[in-house]
Amino acid sequence: MAIDEHSRHHLFRTLEEKMGPEAARTLMKLLPPEGWGDVVTKHDLSAEVEHLRLSLELRIERSLRALTMWLVGTMFAIATIALVIARVT
């Protein structure tokens, strides 16, 4: 249930009548502000950091695999060229 400003004001007035203005203000200060659901928690940050870490690891792994394949192909090409030159001479 979303609490809007009108509901908060009504609660404050009711508390003020029952408990007095100072107690009502103190109690209202203890309640989270409107839009509290938009605040990021430590758990949210930890989950995002873990997601980013896994994404980075995956990208690095893919890049290393591509680089390795490129290097192996280059080495075979150089070896082939060296064998052709050796046979020609």
PDB file of N, CA, C and O in Angstrom:
ATOM      1  N   MET A   1       0.835  -1.173   0.000  1.00  0.00           N
ATOM      2  CA  MET A   1       0.000   0.000   0.000  1.00  0.00           C
ATOM      3  C   MET A   1       0.883   1.240   0.000  1.00  0.00           C
ATOM      4  O   MET A   1       1.710   1.421   0.893  1.00  0.00           O
ATOM      5  N   ALA A   2       0.708   2.078  -0.986  1.00  0.00           N
ATOM      6  CA  ALA A   2       1.486   3.309  -1.083  1.00  0.00           C
ATOM      7  C   ALA A   2       0.882   4.367  -0.158  1.00  0.00           C
ATOM      8  O   ALA A   2      -0.334   4.554  -0.098  1.00  0.00           O
ATOM      9  N   ILE A   3       1.753   5.034   0.542  1.00  0.00           N
ATOM     10  CA  ILE A   3       1.301   6.092   1.451  1.00  0.00           C
ATOM     11  C   ILE A   3       1.617   7.427   0.805  1.00  0.00           C
ATOM     12  O   ILE A   3       2.775   7.734   0.521  1.00  0.00           O
ATOM     13  N   ASP A   4       0.579   8.218   0.576  1.00  0.00           N
ATOM     14  CA  ASP A   4       0.791   9.523  -0.037  1.00  0.00           C
ATOM     15  C   ASP A   4       0.895  10.591   1.060  1.00  0.00           C
ATOM     16  O   ASP A   4       0.760  10.304   2.249  1.00  0.00           O
ATOM     17  N   GLU A   5       1.136  11.807   0.628  1.00  0.00           N
ATOM     18  CA  GLU A   5       1.334  12.906   1.583  1.00  0.00           C
ATOM     19  C   GLU A   5       0.068  13.185   2.390  1.00  0.00           C
ATOM     20  O   GLU A   5       0.150  13.550   3.563  1.00  0.00           O
ATOM     21  N   HIS A   6      -1.085  13.019   1.778  1.00  0.00           N
ATOM     22  CA  HIS A   6      -2.354  13.237   2.491  1.00  0.00           C
ATOM     23  C   HIS A   6      -2.493  12.247   3.651  1.00  0.00           C
ATOM     24  O   HIS A   6      -2.898  12.626   4.750  1.00  0.00           O
ATOM     25  N   SER A   7      -2.157  10.987   3.405  1.00  0.00           N
ATOM     26  CA  SER A   7      -2.236   9.962   4.457  1.00  0.00           C
ATOM     27  C   SER A   7      -1.250  10.258   5.579  1.00  0.00           C
ATOM     28  O   SER A   7      -1.570  10.091   6.755  1.00  0.00           O
ATOM     29  N   ARG A   8      -0.069  10.692   5.217  1.00  0.00           N
ATOM     30  CA  ARG A   8       0.945  11.036   6.235  1.00  0.00           C
ATOM     31  C   ARG A   8       0.467  12.206   7.097  1.00  0.00           C
ATOM     32  O   ARG A   8       0.640  12.201   8.316  1.00  0.00           O
ATOM     33  N   HIS A   9      -0.133  13.202   6.454  1.00  0.00           N
ATOM     34  CA  HIS A   9      -0.625  14.365   7.192  1.00  0.00           C
ATOM     35  C   HIS A   9      -1.765  13.966   8.132  1.00  0.00           C
ATOM     36  O   HIS A   9      -1.836  14.432   9.269  1.00  0.00           O
ATOM     37  N   HIS A  10      -2.654  13.097   7.643  1.00  0.00           N
ATOM     38  CA  HIS A  10      -3.760  12.632   8.476  1.00  0.00           C
ATOM     39  C   HIS A  10      -3.224  11.861   9.684  1.00  0.00           C
ATOM     40  O   HIS A  10      -3.713  12.039  10.799  1.00  0.00           O
ATOM     41  N   LEU A  11      -2.235  11.017   9.468  1.00  0.00           N
ATOM     42  CA  LEU A  11      -1.609  10.279  10.563  1.00  0.00           C
ATOM     43  C   LEU A  11      -0.984  11.236  11.569  1.00  0.00           C
ATOM     44  O   LEU A  11      -1.132  11.057  12.778  1.00  0.00           O
ATOM     45  N   PHE A  12      -0.288  12.249  11.071  1.00  0.00           N
ATOM     46  CA  PHE A  12       0.339  13.219  11.965  1.00  0.00           C
ATOM     47  C   PHE A  12      -0.700  13.928  12.825  1.00  0.00           C
ATOM     48  O   PHE A  12      -0.508  14.090  14.030  1.00  0.00           O
ATOM     49  N   ARG A  13      -1.801  14.350  12.204  1.00  0.00           N
ATOM     50  CA  ARG A  13      -2.852  15.049  12.959  1.00  0.00           C
ATOM     51  C   ARG A  13      -3.466  14.132  14.021  1.00  0.00           C
ATOM     52  O   ARG A  13      -3.740  14.574  15.136  1.00  0.00           O
ATOM     53  N   THR A  14      -3.677  12.884  13.688  1.00  0.00           N
ATOM     54  CA  THR A  14      -4.239  11.928  14.650  1.00  0.00           C
ATOM     55  C   THR A  14      -3.275  11.714  15.803  1.00  0.00           C
ATOM     56  O   THR A  14      -3.685  11.717  16.964  1.00  0.00           O
ATOM     57  N   LEU A  15      -2.000  11.529  15.496  1.00  0.00           N
ATOM     58  CA  LEU A  15      -0.988  11.366  16.546  1.00  0.00           C
ATOM     59  C   LEU A  15      -0.897  12.612  17.415  1.00  0.00           C
ATOM     60  O   LEU A  15      -0.757  12.526  18.634  1.00  0.00           O
ATOM     61  N   GLU A  16      -0.977  13.757  16.778  1.00  0.00           N
ATOM     62  CA  GLU A  16      -0.903  15.024  17.502  1.00  0.00           C
ATOM     63  C   GLU A  16      -2.053  15.139  18.507  1.00  0.00           C
ATOM     64  O   GLU A  16      -1.857  15.594  19.634  1.00  0.00           O
ATOM     65  N   GLU A  17      -3.252  14.725  18.090  1.00  0.00           N
ATOM     66  CA  GLU A  17      -4.412  14.777  19.000  1.00  0.00           C
ATOM     67  C   GLU A  17      -4.252  13.796  20.157  1.00  0.00           C
ATOM     68  O   GLU A  17      -4.582  14.126  21.296  1.00  0.00           O
ATOM     69  N   LYS A  18      -3.754  12.606  19.880  1.00  0.00           N
ATOM     70  CA  LYS A  18      -3.675  11.550  20.897  1.00  0.00           C
ATOM     71  C   LYS A  18      -2.459  11.669  21.805  1.00  0.00           C
ATOM     72  O   LYS A  18      -2.542  11.399  23.004  1.00  0.00           O
ATOM     73  N   MET A  19      -1.313  12.079  21.223  1.00  0.00           N
ATOM     74  CA  MET A  19      -0.058  12.026  21.973  1.00  0.00           C
ATOM     75  C   MET A  19       0.568  13.388  22.228  1.00  0.00           C
ATOM     76  O   MET A  19       1.459  13.510  23.069  1.00  0.00           O
ATOM     77  N   GLY A  20       0.119  14.404  21.520  1.00  0.00           N
ATOM     78  CA  GLY A  20       0.722  15.716  21.646  1.00  0.00           C
ATOM     79  C   GLY A  20       1.639  15.998  20.469  1.00  0.00           C
ATOM     80  O   GLY A  20       2.093  15.079  19.787  1.00  0.00           O
ATOM     81  N   PRO A  21       1.916  17.311  20.231  1.00  0.00           N
ATOM     82  CA  PRO A  21       2.680  17.687  19.040  1.00  0.00           C
ATOM     83  C   PRO A  21       4.123  17.175  19.032  1.00  0.00           C
ATOM     84  O   PRO A  21       4.619  16.764  17.983  1.00  0.00           O
ATOM     85  N   GLU A  22       4.798  17.191  20.172  1.00  0.00           N
ATOM     86  CA  GLU A  22       6.204  16.773  20.190  1.00  0.00           C
ATOM     87  C   GLU A  22       6.339  15.275  19.923  1.00  0.00           C
ATOM     88  O   GLU A  22       7.201  14.852  19.152  1.00  0.00           O
ATOM     89  N   ALA A  23       5.488  14.479  20.560  1.00  0.00           N
ATOM     90  CA  ALA A  23       5.520  13.032  20.339  1.00  0.00           C
ATOM     91  C   ALA A  23       5.143  12.703  18.889  1.00  0.00           C
ATOM     92  O   ALA A  23       5.724  11.795  18.296  1.00  0.00           O
ATOM     93  N   ALA A  24       4.184  13.426  18.317  1.00  0.00           N
ATOM     94  CA  ALA A  24       3.777  13.194  16.930  1.00  0.00           C
ATOM     95  C   ALA A  24       4.926  13.496  15.978  1.00  0.00           C
ATOM     96  O   ALA A  24       5.170  12.738  15.040  1.00  0.00           O
ATOM     97  N   ARG A  25       5.647  14.620  16.218  1.00  0.00           N
ATOM     98  CA  ARG A  25       6.788  14.971  15.363  1.00  0.00           C
ATOM     99  C   ARG A  25       7.893  13.921  15.467  1.00  0.00           C
ATOM    100  O   ARG A  25       8.483  13.526  14.461  1.00  0.00           O
ATOM    101  N   THR A  26       8.164  13.476  16.684  1.00  0.00           N
ATOM    102  CA  THR A  26       9.202  12.464  16.891  1.00  0.00           C
ATOM    103  C   THR A  26       8.850  11.173  16.170  1.00  0.00           C
ATOM    104  O   THR A  26       9.697  10.579  15.503  1.00  0.00           O
ATOM    105  N   LEU A  27       7.614  10.743  16.300  1.00  0.00           N
ATOM    106  CA  LEU A  27       7.191   9.508  15.651  1.00  0.00           C
ATOM    107  C   LEU A  27       7.221   9.636  14.132  1.00  0.00           C
ATOM    108  O   LEU A  27       7.608   8.691  13.445  1.00  0.00           O
ATOM    109  N   MET A  28       6.823  10.773  13.603  1.00  0.00           N
ATOM    110  CA  MET A  28       6.824  10.972  12.150  1.00  0.00           C
ATOM    111  C   MET A  28       8.249  10.999  11.602  1.00  0.00           C
ATOM    112  O   MET A  28       8.486  10.585  10.467  1.00  0.00           O
ATOM    113  N   LYS A  29       9.202  11.489  12.408  1.00  0.00           N
ATOM    114  CA  LYS A  29      10.599  11.505  11.959  1.00  0.00           C
ATOM    115  C   LYS A  29      11.165  10.092  11.828  1.00  0.00           C
ATOM    116  O   LYS A  29      12.100   9.858  11.063  1.00  0.00           O
ATOM    117  N   LEU A  30      10.589   9.150  12.587  1.00  0.00           N
ATOM    118  CA  LEU A  30      11.062   7.775  12.541  1.00  0.00           C
ATOM    119  C   LEU A  30      10.542   7.017  11.322  1.00  0.00           C
ATOM    120  O   LEU A  30      11.088   5.975  10.960  1.00  0.00           O
ATOM    121  N   LEU A  31       9.492   7.536  10.689  1.00  0.00           N
ATOM    122  CA  LEU A  31       8.946   6.886   9.500  1.00  0.00           C
ATOM    123  C   LEU A  31       9.798   7.216   8.281  1.00  0.00           C
ATOM    124  O   LEU A  31      10.324   8.323   8.169  1.00  0.00           O
ATOM    125  N   PRO A  32       9.935   6.265   7.376  1.00  0.00           N
ATOM    126  CA  PRO A  32      10.703   6.553   6.155  1.00  0.00           C
ATOM    127  C   PRO A  32       9.967   7.578   5.297  1.00  0.00           C
ATOM    128  O   PRO A  32       8.738   7.635   5.325  1.00  0.00           O
ATOM    129  N   PRO A  33      10.691   8.375   4.547  1.00  0.00           N
ATOM    130  CA  PRO A  33      10.055   9.387   3.701  1.00  0.00           C
ATOM    131  C   PRO A  33       9.319   8.745   2.530  1.00  0.00           C
ATOM    132  O   PRO A  33       9.517   7.571   2.217  1.00  0.00           O
ATOM    133  N   GLU A  34       8.478   9.530   1.901  1.00  0.00           N
ATOM    134  CA  GLU A  34       7.763   9.054   0.721  1.00  0.00           C
ATOM    135  C   GLU A  34       8.776   8.745  -0.367  1.00  0.00           C
ATOM    136  O   GLU A  34       9.753   9.478  -0.525  1.00  0.00           O
ATOM    137  N   GLY A  35       8.564   7.680  -1.115  1.00  0.00           N
ATOM    138  CA  GLY A  35       9.507   7.277  -2.149  1.00  0.00           C
ATOM    139  C   GLY A  35      10.650   6.446  -1.612  1.00  0.00           C
ATOM    140  O   GLY A  35      11.657   6.271  -2.299  1.00  0.00           O
ATOM    141  N   TRP A  36      10.521   5.929  -0.400  1.00  0.00           N
ATOM    142  CA  TRP A  36      11.572   5.147   0.237  1.00  0.00           C
ATOM    143  C   TRP A  36      11.920   3.905  -0.583  1.00  0.00           C
ATOM    144  O   TRP A  36      13.046   3.409  -0.524  1.00  0.00           O
ATOM    145  N   GLY A  37      10.959   3.412  -1.338  1.00  0.00           N
ATOM    146  CA  GLY A  37      11.203   2.236  -2.160  1.00  0.00           C
ATOM    147  C   GLY A  37      12.213   2.479  -3.261  1.00  0.00           C
ATOM    148  O   GLY A  37      12.728   1.522  -3.838  1.00  0.00           O
ATOM    149  N   ASP A  38      12.514   3.738  -3.570  1.00  0.00           N
ATOM    150  CA  ASP A  38      13.476   4.059  -4.622  1.00  0.00           C
ATOM    151  C   ASP A  38      14.915   4.099  -4.123  1.00  0.00           C
ATOM    152  O   ASP A  38      15.844   4.271  -4.912  1.00  0.00           O
ATOM    153  N   VAL A  39      15.100   3.940  -2.814  1.00  0.00           N
ATOM    154  CA  VAL A  39      16.440   4.012  -2.229  1.00  0.00           C
ATOM    155  C   VAL A  39      17.161   2.683  -2.453  1.00  0.00           C
ATOM    156  O   VAL A  39      16.576   1.613  -2.280  1.00  0.00           O
ATOM    157  N   VAL A  40      18.409   2.759  -2.831  1.00  0.00           N
ATOM    158  CA  VAL A  40      19.227   1.573  -3.072  1.00  0.00           C
ATOM    159  C   VAL A  40      19.773   1.054  -1.747  1.00  0.00           C
ATOM    160  O   VAL A  40      20.244   1.825  -0.911  1.00  0.00           O
ATOM    161  N   THR A  41      19.704  -0.262  -1.566  1.00  0.00           N
ATOM    162  CA  THR A  41      20.229  -0.870  -0.346  1.00  0.00           C
ATOM    163  C   THR A  41      21.614  -1.469  -0.610  1.00  0.00           C
ATOM    164  O   THR A  41      22.048  -1.590  -1.756  1.00  0.00           O
ATOM    165  N   LYS A  42      22.283  -1.833   0.461  1.00  0.00           N
ATOM    166  CA  LYS A  42      23.597  -2.475   0.323  1.00  0.00           C
ATOM    167  C   LYS A  42      23.458  -3.787  -0.444  1.00  0.00           C
ATOM    168  O   LYS A  42      24.333  -4.149  -1.230  1.00  0.00           O
ATOM    169  N   HIS A  43      22.360  -4.492  -0.212  1.00  0.00           N
ATOM    170  CA  HIS A  43      22.121  -5.745  -0.930  1.00  0.00           C
ATOM    171  C   HIS A  43      22.004  -5.480  -2.433  1.00  0.00           C
ATOM    172  O   HIS A  43      22.555  -6.226  -3.242  1.00  0.00           O
ATOM    173  N   ASP A  44      21.286  -4.419  -2.803  1.00  0.00           N
ATOM    174  CA  ASP A  44      21.159  -4.060  -4.221  1.00  0.00           C
ATOM    175  C   ASP A  44      22.525  -3.777  -4.833  1.00  0.00           C
ATOM    176  O   ASP A  44      22.831  -4.232  -5.935  1.00  0.00           O
ATOM    177  N   LEU A  45      23.343  -3.019  -4.104  1.00  0.00           N
ATOM    178  CA  LEU A  45      24.684  -2.691  -4.605  1.00  0.00           C
ATOM    179  C   LEU A  45      25.553  -3.934  -4.735  1.00  0.00           C
ATOM    180  O   LEU A  45      26.274  -4.092  -5.720  1.00  0.00           O
ATOM    181  N   SER A  46      25.484  -4.822  -3.737  1.00  0.00           N
ATOM    182  CA  SER A  46      26.267  -6.060  -3.794  1.00  0.00           C
ATOM    183  C   SER A  46      25.870  -6.908  -4.986  1.00  0.00           C
ATOM    184  O   SER A  46      26.725  -7.467  -5.672  1.00  0.00           O
ATOM    185  N   ALA A  47      24.563  -7.003  -5.233  1.00  0.00           N
ATOM    186  CA  ALA A  47      24.084  -7.795  -6.367  1.00  0.00           C
ATOM    187  C   ALA A  47      24.552  -7.179  -7.683  1.00  0.00           C
ATOM    188  O   ALA A  47      24.938  -7.905  -8.599  1.00  0.00           O
ATOM    189  N   GLU A  48      24.525  -5.862  -7.786  1.00  0.00           N
ATOM    190  CA  GLU A  48      24.957  -5.191  -9.026  1.00  0.00           C
ATOM    191  C   GLU A  48      26.462  -5.359  -9.238  1.00  0.00           C
ATOM    192  O   GLU A  48      26.908  -5.587 -10.362  1.00  0.00           O
ATOM    193  N   VAL A  49      27.240  -5.249  -8.170  1.00  0.00           N
ATOM    194  CA  VAL A  49      28.695  -5.438  -8.270  1.00  0.00           C
ATOM    195  C   VAL A  49      29.000  -6.863  -8.727  1.00  0.00           C
ATOM    196  O   VAL A  49      29.869  -7.068  -9.575  1.00  0.00           O
ATOM    197  N   GLU A  50      28.292  -7.851  -8.173  1.00  0.00           N
ATOM    198  CA  GLU A  50      28.507  -9.242  -8.572  1.00  0.00           C
ATOM    199  C   GLU A  50      28.146  -9.443 -10.041  1.00  0.00           C
ATOM    200  O   GLU A  50      28.859 -10.131 -10.772  1.00  0.00           O
ATOM    201  N   HIS A  51      27.043  -8.843 -10.468  1.00  0.00           N
ATOM    202  CA  HIS A  51      26.635  -8.943 -11.874  1.00  0.00           C
ATOM    203  C   HIS A  51      27.704  -8.328 -12.790  1.00  0.00           C
ATOM    204  O   HIS A  51      28.054  -8.913 -13.815  1.00  0.00           O
ATOM    205  N   LEU A  52      28.210  -7.169 -12.425  1.00  0.00           N
ATOM    206  CA  LEU A  52      29.248  -6.513 -13.228  1.00  0.00           C
ATOM    207  C   LEU A  52      30.530  -7.335 -13.259  1.00  0.00           C
ATOM    208  O   LEU A  52      31.192  -7.431 -14.293  1.00  0.00           O
ATOM    209  N   ARG A  53      30.878  -7.932 -12.110  1.00  0.00           N
ATOM    210  CA  ARG A  53      32.092  -8.763 -12.044  1.00  0.00           C
ATOM    211  C   ARG A  53      31.960  -9.964 -12.972  1.00  0.00           C
ATOM    212  O   ARG A  53      32.884 -10.281 -13.721  1.00  0.00           O
ATOM    213  N   LEU A  54      30.811 -10.628 -12.922  1.00  0.00           N
ATOM    214  CA  LEU A  54      30.600 -11.790 -13.790  1.00  0.00           C
ATOM    215  C   LEU A  54      30.598 -11.399 -15.261  1.00  0.00           C
ATOM    216  O   LEU A  54      31.136 -12.122 -16.100  1.00  0.00           O
ATOM    217  N   SER A  55      29.999 -10.262 -15.573  1.00  0.00           N
ATOM    218  CA  SER A  55      29.986  -9.783 -16.964  1.00  0.00           C
ATOM    219  C   SER A  55      31.396  -9.483 -17.446  1.00  0.00           C
ATOM    220  O   SER A  55      31.758  -9.822 -18.573  1.00  0.00           O
ATOM    221  N   LEU A  56      32.190  -8.849 -16.596  1.00  0.00           N
ATOM    222  CA  LEU A  56      33.569  -8.531 -16.960  1.00  0.00           C
ATOM    223  C   LEU A  56      34.389  -9.800 -17.152  1.00  0.00           C
ATOM    224  O   LEU A  56      35.166  -9.898 -18.102  1.00  0.00           O
ATOM    225  N   GLU A  57      34.222 -10.773 -16.259  1.00  0.00           N
ATOM    226  CA  GLU A  57      34.940 -12.038 -16.408  1.00  0.00           C
ATOM    227  C   GLU A  57      34.578 -12.716 -17.722  1.00  0.00           C
ATOM    228  O   GLU A  57      35.452 -13.246 -18.409  1.00  0.00           O
ATOM    229  N   LEU A  58      33.302 -12.705 -18.075  1.00  0.00           N
ATOM    230  CA  LEU A  58      32.860 -13.324 -19.319  1.00  0.00           C
ATOM    231  C   LEU A  58      33.473 -12.622 -20.530  1.00  0.00           C
ATOM    232  O   LEU A  58      33.926 -13.277 -21.469  1.00  0.00           O
ATOM    233  N   ARG A  59      33.486 -11.286 -20.505  1.00  0.00           N
ATOM    234  CA  ARG A  59      34.074 -10.534 -21.626  1.00  0.00           C
ATOM    235  C   ARG A  59      35.567 -10.804 -21.749  1.00  0.00           C
ATOM    236  O   ARG A  59      36.082 -10.957 -22.857  1.00  0.00           O
ATOM    237  N   ILE A  60      36.264 -10.862 -20.620  1.00  0.00           N
ATOM    238  CA  ILE A  60      37.706 -11.138 -20.641  1.00  0.00           C
ATOM    239  C   ILE A  60      37.954 -12.544 -21.184  1.00  0.00           C
ATOM    240  O   ILE A  60      38.847 -12.753 -22.004  1.00  0.00           O
ATOM    241  N   GLU A  61      37.152 -13.508 -20.716  1.00  0.00           N
ATOM    242  CA  GLU A  61      37.320 -14.886 -21.186  1.00  0.00           C
ATOM    243  C   GLU A  61      37.102 -14.983 -22.694  1.00  0.00           C
ATOM    244  O   GLU A  61      37.876 -15.645 -23.385  1.00  0.00           O
ATOM    245  N   ARG A  62      36.067 -14.337 -23.210  1.00  0.00           N
ATOM    246  CA  ARG A  62      35.811 -14.356 -24.652  1.00  0.00           C
ATOM    247  C   ARG A  62      36.938 -13.690 -25.426  1.00  0.00           C
ATOM    248  O   ARG A  62      37.349 -14.180 -26.477  1.00  0.00           O
ATOM    249  N   SER A  63      37.439 -12.573 -24.908  1.00  0.00           N
ATOM    250  CA  SER A  63      38.532 -11.865 -25.584  1.00  0.00           C
ATOM    251  C   SER A  63      39.797 -12.710 -25.604  1.00  0.00           C
ATOM    252  O   SER A  63      40.488 -12.765 -26.621  1.00  0.00           O
ATOM    253  N   LEU A  64      40.105 -13.364 -24.498  1.00  0.00           N
ATOM    254  CA  LEU A  64      41.297 -14.216 -24.455  1.00  0.00           C
ATOM    255  C   LEU A  64      41.159 -15.407 -25.393  1.00  0.00           C
ATOM    256  O   LEU A  64      42.127 -15.802 -26.042  1.00  0.00           O
ATOM    257  N   ARG A  65      39.966 -15.977 -25.466  1.00  0.00           N
ATOM    258  CA  ARG A  65      39.747 -17.103 -26.380  1.00  0.00           C
ATOM    259  C   ARG A  65      39.960 -16.647 -27.822  1.00  0.00           C
ATOM    260  O   ARG A  65      40.614 -17.343 -28.598  1.00  0.00           O
ATOM    261  N   ALA A  66      39.415 -15.486 -28.188  1.00  0.00           N
ATOM    262  CA  ALA A  66      39.572 -14.965 -29.552  1.00  0.00           C
ATOM    263  C   ALA A  66      41.038 -14.660 -29.839  1.00  0.00           C
ATOM    264  O   ALA A  66      41.537 -14.967 -30.922  1.00  0.00           O
ATOM    265  N   LEU A  67      41.723 -14.059 -28.878  1.00  0.00           N
ATOM    266  CA  LEU A  67      43.138 -13.743 -29.058  1.00  0.00           C
ATOM    267  C   LEU A  67      43.967 -15.020 -29.226  1.00  0.00           C
ATOM    268  O   LEU A  67      44.863 -15.075 -30.068  1.00  0.00           O
ATOM    269  N   THR A  68      43.671 -16.029 -28.436  1.00  0.00           N
ATOM    270  CA  THR A  68      44.398 -17.301 -28.541  1.00  0.00           C
ATOM    271  C   THR A  68      44.197 -17.922 -29.916  1.00  0.00           C
ATOM    272  O   THR A  68      45.151 -18.387 -30.540  1.00  0.00           O
ATOM    273  N   MET A  69      42.954 -17.930 -30.385  1.00  0.00           N
ATOM    274  CA  MET A  69      42.682 -18.501 -31.706  1.00  0.00           C
ATOM    275  C   MET A  69      43.416 -17.712 -32.804  1.00  0.00           C
ATOM    276  O   MET A  69      43.933 -18.303 -33.752  1.00  0.00           O
ATOM    277  N   TRP A  70      43.460 -16.403 -32.678  1.00  0.00           N
ATOM    278  CA  TRP A  70      44.153 -15.564 -33.645  1.00  0.00           C
ATOM    279  C   TRP A  70      45.650 -15.877 -33.634  1.00  0.00           C
ATOM    280  O   TRP A  70      46.275 -16.007 -34.686  1.00  0.00           O
ATOM    281  N   LEU A  71      46.214 -15.995 -32.430  1.00  0.00           N
ATOM    282  CA  LEU A  71      47.642 -16.290 -32.324  1.00  0.00           C
ATOM    283  C   LEU A  71      47.979 -17.660 -32.890  1.00  0.00           C
ATOM    284  O   LEU A  71      48.983 -17.806 -33.587  1.00  0.00           O
ATOM    285  N   VAL A  72      47.162 -18.663 -32.606  1.00  0.00           N
ATOM    286  CA  VAL A  72      47.411 -20.005 -33.137  1.00  0.00           C
ATOM    287  C   VAL A  72      47.348 -19.978 -34.657  1.00  0.00           C
ATOM    288  O   VAL A  72      48.204 -20.559 -35.324  1.00  0.00           O
ATOM    289  N   GLY A  73      46.344 -19.309 -35.209  1.00  0.00           N
ATOM    290  CA  GLY A  73      46.242 -19.196 -36.670  1.00  0.00           C
ATOM    291  C   GLY A  73      47.433 -18.495 -37.270  1.00  0.00           C
ATOM    292  O   GLY A  73      47.934 -18.906 -38.317  1.00  0.00           O
ATOM    293  N   THR A  74      47.893 -17.447 -36.628  1.00  0.00           N
ATOM    294  CA  THR A  74      49.062 -16.706 -37.111  1.00  0.00           C
ATOM    295  C   THR A  74      50.310 -17.577 -37.054  1.00  0.00           C
ATOM    296  O   THR A  74      51.125 -17.563 -37.977  1.00  0.00           O
ATOM    297  N   MET A  75      50.458 -18.332 -35.973  1.00  0.00           N
ATOM    298  CA  MET A  75      51.626 -19.204 -35.848  1.00  0.00           C
ATOM    299  C   MET A  75      51.625 -20.277 -36.943  1.00  0.00           C
ATOM    300  O   MET A  75      52.676 -20.571 -37.511  1.00  0.00           O
ATOM    301  N   PHE A  76      50.467 -20.861 -37.246  1.00  0.00           N
ATOM    302  CA  PHE A  76      50.410 -21.848 -38.332  1.00  0.00           C
ATOM    303  C   PHE A  76      50.732 -21.214 -39.680  1.00  0.00           C
ATOM    304  O   PHE A  76      51.413 -21.816 -40.511  1.00  0.00           O
ATOM    305  N   ALA A  77      50.245 -20.010 -39.889  1.00  0.00           N
ATOM    306  CA  ALA A  77      50.532 -19.324 -41.156  1.00  0.00           C
ATOM    307  C   ALA A  77      52.031 -19.062 -41.282  1.00  0.00           C
ATOM    308  O   ALA A  77      52.606 -19.280 -42.349  1.00  0.00           O
ATOM    309  N   ILE A  78      52.659 -18.607 -40.229  1.00  0.00           N
ATOM    310  CA  ILE A  78      54.105 -18.330 -40.251  1.00  0.00           C
ATOM    311  C   ILE A  78      54.881 -19.633 -40.455  1.00  0.00           C
ATOM    312  O   ILE A  78      55.851 -19.673 -41.213  1.00  0.00           O
ATOM    313  N   ALA A  79      54.447 -20.700 -39.772  1.00  0.00           N
ATOM    314  CA  ALA A  79      55.129 -21.987 -39.930  1.00  0.00           C
ATOM    315  C   ALA A  79      54.995 -22.494 -41.366  1.00  0.00           C
ATOM    316  O   ALA A  79      55.947 -23.035 -41.928  1.00  0.00           O
ATOM    317  N   THR A  80      53.826 -22.320 -41.951  1.00  0.00           N
ATOM    318  CA  THR A  80      53.616 -22.747 -43.339  1.00  0.00           C
ATOM    319  C   THR A  80      54.505 -21.957 -44.288  1.00  0.00           C
ATOM    320  O   THR A  80      55.123 -22.527 -45.187  1.00  0.00           O
ATOM    321  N   ILE A  81      54.568 -20.647 -44.087  1.00  0.00           N
ATOM    322  CA  ILE A  81      55.412 -19.807 -44.922  1.00  0.00           C
ATOM    323  C   ILE A  81      56.876 -20.214 -44.767  1.00  0.00           C
ATOM    324  O   ILE A  81      57.613 -20.264 -45.752  1.00  0.00           O
ATOM    325  N   ALA A  82      57.297 -20.504 -43.540  1.00  0.00           N
ATOM    326  CA  ALA A  82      58.684 -20.911 -43.313  1.00  0.00           C
ATOM    327  C   ALA A  82      58.989 -22.231 -44.005  1.00  0.00           C
ATOM    328  O   ALA A  82      60.077 -22.387 -44.559  1.00  0.00           O
ATOM    329  N   LEU A  83      58.060 -23.189 -43.990  1.00  0.00           N
ATOM    330  CA  LEU A  83      58.271 -24.461 -44.672  1.00  0.00           C
ATOM    331  C   LEU A  83      58.345 -24.280 -46.190  1.00  0.00           C
ATOM    332  O   LEU A  83      59.162 -24.912 -46.859  1.00  0.00           O
ATOM    333  N   VAL A  84      57.495 -23.422 -46.718  1.00  0.00           N
ATOM    334  CA  VAL A  84      57.522 -23.164 -48.171  1.00  0.00           C
ATOM    335  C   VAL A  84      58.856 -22.534 -48.549  1.00  0.00           C
ATOM    336  O   VAL A  84      59.464 -22.926 -49.545  1.00  0.00           O
ATOM    337  N   ILE A  85      59.309 -21.580 -47.781  1.00  0.00           N
ATOM    338  CA  ILE A  85      60.600 -20.915 -48.074  1.00  0.00           C
ATOM    339  C   ILE A  85      61.735 -21.937 -47.955  1.00  0.00           C
ATOM    340  O   ILE A  85      62.665 -21.923 -48.761  1.00  0.00           O
ATOM    341  N   ALA A  86      61.666 -22.811 -46.970  1.00  0.00           N
ATOM    342  CA  ALA A  86      62.728 -23.813 -46.778  1.00  0.00           C
ATOM    343  C   ALA A  86      62.770 -24.782 -47.968  1.00  0.00           C
ATOM    344  O   ALA A  86      63.852 -25.201 -48.379  1.00  0.00           O
ATOM    345  N   ARG A  87      61.625 -25.137 -48.518  1.00  0.00           N
ATOM    346  CA  ARG A  87      61.603 -26.073 -49.631  1.00  0.00           C
ATOM    347  C   ARG A  87      62.067 -25.405 -50.914  1.00  0.00           C
ATOM    348  O   ARG A  87      62.687 -26.052 -51.758  1.00  0.00           O
ATOM    349  N   VAL A  88      61.776 -24.122 -51.072  1.00  0.00           N
ATOM    350  CA  VAL A  88      62.150 -23.399 -52.265  1.00  0.00           C
ATOM    351  C   VAL A  88      63.664 -23.208 -52.321  1.00  0.00           C
ATOM    352  O   VAL A  88      64.254 -23.238 -53.401  1.00  0.00           O
ATOM    353  N   THR A  89      64.272 -23.019 -51.206  1.00  0.00           N
ATOM    354  CA  THR A  89      65.721 -22.736 -51.219  1.00  0.00           C
ATOM    355  C   THR A  89      66.573 -23.951 -51.147  1.00  0.00           C
ATOM    356  O   THR A  89      67.799 -23.846 -51.150  1.00  0.00           O
TER     357      THR A  89
END
